[in-house]
């Protein structure tokens, strides 16, 4: 017999298992990476983005691992993971539903552009830019949706990215990574949603066929990791 408390304990597990594949894999990788650093199994220096080590010593993994580390376990880490999980899932279940390859392409596009910007801004960890990018894309596609922020502020979704920037300032954090995420999100939104619909416009961003063949069913259903 399952009592009420046991059912409530299972609800986070059920929520996790029902989360779409891309969101689940990325959030899990971020949490496990942070846990590994916290336990002393690896150090942040082994994960950081360092162009010289990447391109001269071929430590290619740094191009990925710098997106998985959100800092030590703290309130800021928790906030980043919550926003990452929520808006990554909303996008994957919403406008990217049955478009897993397109969603992965958004990640690849964002990761490449953030990496280029990271070279010029001396950012060694770009993971915190990802929630900002995802929130920005979601907010531009749902601009008039009402948002309740921190339990007492209410405004339209289009202002949410800037609310997060203000929140970072309140916490005394650097807003560089937030602004980078917004810039990348705006670039993707313009190229994907605005430019193709302009008179004489064209679609510049095209998901590679290899991603579609690997990630999407022929019928258009996304491959789900169960």
N, C-alpha and C positions, 0 to 999 in steps of 0.2 A: 504494500500500500504506500502510495506517495502522499505525504502530507503537503500542506500549502507552502511551508518553508522550503521543502525539498524542491518543489516545482519552481519556486522563485530562484533557487540556487542554480537550477538548470537553465533558466532563461538566458543568461549571458552566453552559455554554450550554444543554445539554439540560435540566438542572434548571430553568433560568429559563423555557424555552419550555414546559415541562410544568406550570409553576405556574398555578393558576387565575387567572382574569382580574382579579378585584378585588384580590387580594394582589399580583399582578404590577404592576398600574397604580399602586397606592398606594406600594409600596416603591420602585419606579422613580422616581416623582415626588419622594419624599423624598431619594433619593440624588442625583438631578439637581439639586434645589434646593440641597442642601448643597454640591455641586460648583461650582455657579454662584457661591455666596457665597465659596467658597475661591479661585476664580479671579478674584474681584473684579468679576464681571459685574453683581452686585446686592449690596446691603448688607442685613444683618439688619433695619435700621430700616425698609426698604421692605416687609418681610414681616410685621412684628410686629403683634399685635392691639392696636389703639388705638381704643376706643369712640368717642372724639370724631372721629377721622378717618373712621371707618366711617359713623357716623350723621349727621355734619354736613357732611363733604366727599365722602361717597358713595364712599369707597375700599373698595368691597365686597370686592375680592380678598383683603383682609387676613383676612376670615372663614375663608378657605381656606388661604392661604399660611402662617399661623402654625402650622398643623398639619403642615406639610411640612418645617420646619426643626428639626433635632435638635441644633444647635450645631455648632461647628467639628469638623473631622476629628480624632478622638481615640479613646481606648479606650472612653470612655462612649458615644460615637456608635456605635461598632462593636457594643457590647453591646445598645444599643437597637434597632439594625437587625436583629441576629440574632434577638432575641426577637420583634420585630414580624413578621419574615418567618416564623419558625417557627410561632407561635401563630395568626397570621392565616391561614396555610395550613392548619393543623390544623383550625381552625373551618370554613373554606370547604370543605375536603374531607371533613369529618366531619358534624357536626350541621346544617350549612348546605348540604350537597351537594344539587344540583338546586334550590336555594332562593336563587339569586343576588339576587333582589329583596329577600328578607328580610335577607340579609347586608348589602346596601347600606343598608337601613333602619336596621340596627344602627349603622352608621357615621353616618348622619344624626342619629339619636337621640342617640348619644354626643357628636357634634360640637356639637349645639345645647345640650345640658345642660352640657357642659364650657365652652362660651362664656359661658353665664349665670354659672357659677361663677367663670370667669376675671375677670368684671367685678368681683366682690366680693373676689377674692383678689389682684387686681393682677398676674395672670399674663399675660405678653405672648406667650409661646410655649407652646402646649398640646399640641404633637405628642408629647411624651414621655408624656402621659397615655394615649395610645391603646394602646401596648403593655400598660400596666397594666390597662386595661379589658378588652382581648382575653384576656390571661392570666387575669384574674379570671373572666370568663364561661366560658372553657374549663375552668378548675380546678373550678368549681362543677358543671359537667356531667360531669366525670371525677374526682370527689373522692378515690376510692380508688386511682387509678393511681399506681404508684410512680415517683418522680422522682429522678434523680441530678443534683444541682446542683453545678456547679463541679468535677465529677469525683470528689468525695469525700464529699459530703453526700447522704443518702438520706432521703426523706420522702414522705408522700402529697401528691398534687397540690393538695389543698385548702389547703395551707400555702404553696404557691409564691408567690402575690402578696406575702405578708408576708416571704418570703425575699428578694424583690426590693427591698422597702423597706429591709430590713436591709443588703442589699448596697449600696444607695445611701448609707446612713449611713456604711458602711465607707469608701466612696470620698470622703466629705466633701461629697456633693451634697445639695441641698434635696430633701426627700421630699414637698413639697407637691403636685407634679404627679403623683407616684405615688399619693398618697392620693386625689387628685381622680379619677384613673382607676379606683381601686378603688370609690369611692363611686358613680360612674356605672355601673360594671359590676354592682354590687349592686342598683342601682335597676332596671336592665334585667332582671337575673335574676329579681328579685322580681315585676316586672310581667308578664314573659313566661312564667316557669316556675312560680312559686309561687302568685300570686294567682288565676290561672284554675283551679287545682286545689283551691282551698279550698272548703269548703261554702258555697254561695251566692256564690262568687267569679265574676268575669267577666274576659274578655280585653280589657284596656284598649289594648294596643298592636296596631295593625292596619296592615300594610304597604299604602300607597296603591296603588290599582288601576293608576295610571299607571306605577308602577315595575314592576309585574308585566307589564304589556303591553309595556314597552320591553325589559326584561331577561330575561324568561322565555319559553321556547317554550310553545305551547299544550299540548304533551305533557308539560311540566314540566321539560324539559331546559334548563339555564342557557345563555345565550349566552356563548360563549367567544371571546375575542379572540385570533386566531391570526395 
